[in-house]
Amino acid sequence: MEVANLLPNLEKEDFRVLMAIEIGM
């Protein structure tokens, strides 16, 4: 979850979506 610290603007939900997209790719 280190990336979450770098992107404090993104909420937990948004961060989870980004993770899902990366995993999907």
CHARMM internal coordinates of N, CA and C (Angstrom, degrees):
IC EDIT
DIST 1 N 1 CA 1.4716
DIST 1 CA 1 C 1.5252
ANGL 1 N 1 CA 1 C 110.70
DIST 1 C 2 N 1.3240
ANGL 1 CA 1 C 2 N 116.51
DIHE 1 N 1 CA 1 C 2 N 16.64
DIST 2 N 2 CA 1.4673
ANGL 1 C 2 N 2 CA 119.09
DIHE 1 CA 1 C 2 N 2 CA -179.18
DIST 2 CA 2 C 1.5256
ANGL 2 N 2 CA 2 C 110.96
DIHE 1 C 2 N 2 CA 2 C -63.62
DIST 2 C 3 N 1.3243
ANGL 2 CA 2 C 3 N 115.57
DIHE 2 N 2 CA 2 C 3 N -34.54
DIST 3 N 3 CA 1.4691
ANGL 2 C 3 N 3 CA 119.35
DIHE 2 CA 2 C 3 N 3 CA -179.30
DIST 3 CA 3 C 1.5200
ANGL 3 N 3 CA 3 C 110.20
DIHE 2 C 3 N 3 CA 3 C -62.00
DIST 3 C 4 N 1.3334
ANGL 3 CA 3 C 4 N 116.63
DIHE 3 N 3 CA 3 C 4 N -33.75
DIST 4 N 4 CA 1.4679
ANGL 3 C 4 N 4 CA 120.93
DIHE 3 CA 3 C 4 N 4 CA -179.27
DIST 4 CA 4 C 1.5300
ANGL 4 N 4 CA 4 C 109.58
DIHE 3 C 4 N 4 CA 4 C -58.82
DIST 4 C 5 N 1.3251
ANGL 4 CA 4 C 5 N 116.90
DIHE 4 N 4 CA 4 C 5 N -35.45
DIST 5 N 5 CA 1.4645
ANGL 4 C 5 N 5 CA 120.56
DIHE 4 CA 4 C 5 N 5 CA 179.69
DIST 5 CA 5 C 1.5270
ANGL 5 N 5 CA 5 C 110.61
DIHE 4 C 5 N 5 CA 5 C -68.18
DIST 5 C 6 N 1.3197
ANGL 5 CA 5 C 6 N 116.32
DIHE 5 N 5 CA 5 C 6 N -30.93
DIST 6 N 6 CA 1.4587
ANGL 5 C 6 N 6 CA 120.37
DIHE 5 CA 5 C 6 N 6 CA -179.54
DIST 6 CA 6 C 1.5234
ANGL 6 N 6 CA 6 C 110.65
DIHE 5 C 6 N 6 CA 6 C -77.67
DIST 6 C 7 N 1.3337
ANGL 6 CA 6 C 7 N 115.81
DIHE 6 N 6 CA 6 C 7 N -23.05
DIST 7 N 7 CA 1.4672
ANGL 6 C 7 N 7 CA 119.85
DIHE 6 CA 6 C 7 N 7 CA -179.47
DIST 7 CA 7 C 1.5293
ANGL 7 N 7 CA 7 C 110.51
DIHE 6 C 7 N 7 CA 7 C -121.51
DIST 7 C 8 N 1.3298
ANGL 7 CA 7 C 8 N 116.82
DIHE 7 N 7 CA 7 C 8 N 67.29
DIST 8 N 8 CA 1.4669
ANGL 7 C 8 N 8 CA 121.32
DIHE 7 CA 7 C 8 N 8 CA -178.80
DIST 8 CA 8 C 1.5251
ANGL 8 N 8 CA 8 C 111.99
DIHE 7 C 8 N 8 CA 8 C -65.70
DIST 8 C 9 N 1.3331
ANGL 8 CA 8 C 9 N 115.90
DIHE 8 N 8 CA 8 C 9 N -19.12
DIST 9 N 9 CA 1.4673
ANGL 8 C 9 N 9 CA 119.89
DIHE 8 CA 8 C 9 N 9 CA -179.64
DIST 9 CA 9 C 1.5277
ANGL 9 N 9 CA 9 C 110.91
DIHE 8 C 9 N 9 CA 9 C -70.00
DIST 9 C 10 N 1.3341
ANGL 9 CA 9 C 10 N 115.27
DIHE 9 N 9 CA 9 C 10 N -27.64
DIST 10 N 10 CA 1.4666
ANGL 9 C 10 N 10 CA 118.52
DIHE 9 CA 9 C 10 N 10 CA -178.56
DIST 10 CA 10 C 1.5247
ANGL 10 N 10 CA 10 C 109.90
DIHE 9 C 10 N 10 CA 10 C -85.10
DIST 10 C 11 N 1.3158
ANGL 10 CA 10 C 11 N 115.36
DIHE 10 N 10 CA 10 C 11 N 137.80
DIST 11 N 11 CA 1.4644
ANGL 10 C 11 N 11 CA 119.07
DIHE 10 CA 10 C 11 N 11 CA 179.00
DIST 11 CA 11 C 1.5219
ANGL 11 N 11 CA 11 C 108.95
DIHE 10 C 11 N 11 CA 11 C -78.98
DIST 11 C 12 N 1.3223
ANGL 11 CA 11 C 12 N 116.77
DIHE 11 N 11 CA 11 C 12 N 167.75
DIST 12 N 12 CA 1.4691
ANGL 11 C 12 N 12 CA 120.60
DIHE 11 CA 11 C 12 N 12 CA -179.69
DIST 12 CA 12 C 1.5236
ANGL 12 N 12 CA 12 C 110.54
DIHE 11 C 12 N 12 CA 12 C -56.68
DIST 12 C 13 N 1.3139
ANGL 12 CA 12 C 13 N 116.86
DIHE 12 N 12 CA 12 C 13 N -39.91
DIST 13 N 13 CA 1.4695
ANGL 12 C 13 N 13 CA 120.38
DIHE 12 CA 12 C 13 N 13 CA -179.07
DIST 13 CA 13 C 1.5282
ANGL 13 N 13 CA 13 C 110.24
DIHE 12 C 13 N 13 CA 13 C -63.99
DIST 13 C 14 N 1.3342
ANGL 13 CA 13 C 14 N 116.08
DIHE 13 N 13 CA 13 C 14 N -47.04
DIST 14 N 14 CA 1.4650
ANGL 13 C 14 N 14 CA 120.33
DIHE 13 CA 13 C 14 N 14 CA -179.55
DIST 14 CA 14 C 1.5313
ANGL 14 N 14 CA 14 C 109.77
DIHE 13 C 14 N 14 CA 14 C -61.51
DIST 14 C 15 N 1.3326
ANGL 14 CA 14 C 15 N 115.84
DIHE 14 N 14 CA 14 C 15 N -41.81
DIST 15 N 15 CA 1.4645
ANGL 14 C 15 N 15 CA 120.11
DIHE 14 CA 14 C 15 N 15 CA -179.43
DIST 15 CA 15 C 1.5269
ANGL 15 N 15 CA 15 C 109.96
DIHE 14 C 15 N 15 CA 15 C -62.18
DIST 15 C 16 N 1.3384
ANGL 15 CA 15 C 16 N 115.76
DIHE 15 N 15 CA 15 C 16 N -39.60
DIST 16 N 16 CA 1.4717
ANGL 15 C 16 N 16 CA 120.00
DIHE 15 CA 15 C 16 N 16 CA -179.94
DIST 16 CA 16 C 1.5207
ANGL 16 N 16 CA 16 C 109.36
DIHE 15 C 16 N 16 CA 16 C -64.58
DIST 16 C 17 N 1.3203
ANGL 16 CA 16 C 17 N 116.95
DIHE 16 N 16 CA 16 C 17 N -37.38
DIST 17 N 17 CA 1.4698
ANGL 16 C 17 N 17 CA 120.41
DIHE 16 CA 16 C 17 N 17 CA 179.46
DIST 17 CA 17 C 1.5318
ANGL 17 N 17 CA 17 C 109.41
DIHE 16 C 17 N 17 CA 17 C -64.38
DIST 17 C 18 N 1.3212
ANGL 17 CA 17 C 18 N 116.50
DIHE 17 N 17 CA 17 C 18 N -43.47
DIST 18 N 18 CA 1.4640
ANGL 17 C 18 N 18 CA 120.01
DIHE 17 CA 17 C 18 N 18 CA -179.92
DIST 18 CA 18 C 1.5199
ANGL 18 N 18 CA 18 C 110.03
DIHE 17 C 18 N 18 CA 18 C -62.03
DIST 18 C 19 N 1.3156
ANGL 18 CA 18 C 19 N 116.69
DIHE 18 N 18 CA 18 C 19 N -41.36
DIST 19 N 19 CA 1.4661
ANGL 18 C 19 N 19 CA 121.09
DIHE 18 CA 18 C 19 N 19 CA 178.60
DIST 19 CA 19 C 1.5204
ANGL 19 N 19 CA 19 C 109.66
DIHE 18 C 19 N 19 CA 19 C -62.25
DIST 19 C 20 N 1.3253
ANGL 19 CA 19 C 20 N 116.87
DIHE 19 N 19 CA 19 C 20 N -43.25
DIST 20 N 20 CA 1.4672
ANGL 19 C 20 N 20 CA 121.61
DIHE 19 CA 19 C 20 N 20 CA -179.48
DIST 20 CA 20 C 1.5288
ANGL 20 N 20 CA 20 C 109.82
DIHE 19 C 20 N 20 CA 20 C -62.01
DIST 20 C 21 N 1.3247
ANGL 20 CA 20 C 21 N 117.09
DIHE 20 N 20 CA 20 C 21 N -39.77
DIST 21 N 21 CA 1.4633
ANGL 20 C 21 N 21 CA 121.12
DIHE 20 CA 20 C 21 N 21 CA -179.91
DIST 21 CA 21 C 1.5304
ANGL 21 N 21 CA 21 C 109.63
DIHE 20 C 21 N 21 CA 21 C -65.38
DIST 21 C 22 N 1.3336
ANGL 21 CA 21 C 22 N 116.67
DIHE 21 N 21 CA 21 C 22 N -44.49
DIST 22 N 22 CA 1.4638
ANGL 21 C 22 N 22 CA 120.48
DIHE 21 CA 21 C 22 N 22 CA -179.94
DIST 22 CA 22 C 1.5188
ANGL 22 N 22 CA 22 C 110.20
DIHE 21 C 22 N 22 CA 22 C -62.54
DIST 22 C 23 N 1.3288
ANGL 22 CA 22 C 23 N 116.62
DIHE 22 N 22 CA 22 C 23 N -42.24
DIST 23 N 23 CA 1.4662
ANGL 22 C 23 N 23 CA 120.95
DIHE 22 CA 22 C 23 N 23 CA -179.89
DIST 23 CA 23 C 1.5292
ANGL 23 N 23 CA 23 C 109.42
DIHE 22 C 23 N 23 CA 23 C -65.80
DIST 23 C 24 N 1.3338
ANGL 23 CA 23 C 24 N 115.83
DIHE 23 N 23 CA 23 C 24 N -39.07
DIST 24 N 24 CA 1.4647
ANGL 23 C 24 N 24 CA 119.79
DIHE 23 CA 23 C 24 N 24 CA -179.60
DIST 24 CA 24 C 1.5201
ANGL 24 N 24 CA 24 C 110.67
DIHE 23 C 24 N 24 CA 24 C -63.00
DIST 24 C 25 N 1.3366
ANGL 24 CA 24 C 25 N 116.27
DIHE 24 N 24 CA 24 C 25 N -37.01
DIST 25 N 25 CA 1.4663
ANGL 24 C 25 N 25 CA 119.94
DIHE 24 CA 24 C 25 N 25 CA -179.81
DIST 25 CA 25 C 1.5172
ANGL 25 N 25 CA 25 C 109.24
DIHE 24 C 25 N 25 CA 25 C -80.39
END
COOR INIT
IC SEED 1 N 1 CA 1 C
IC BUILD
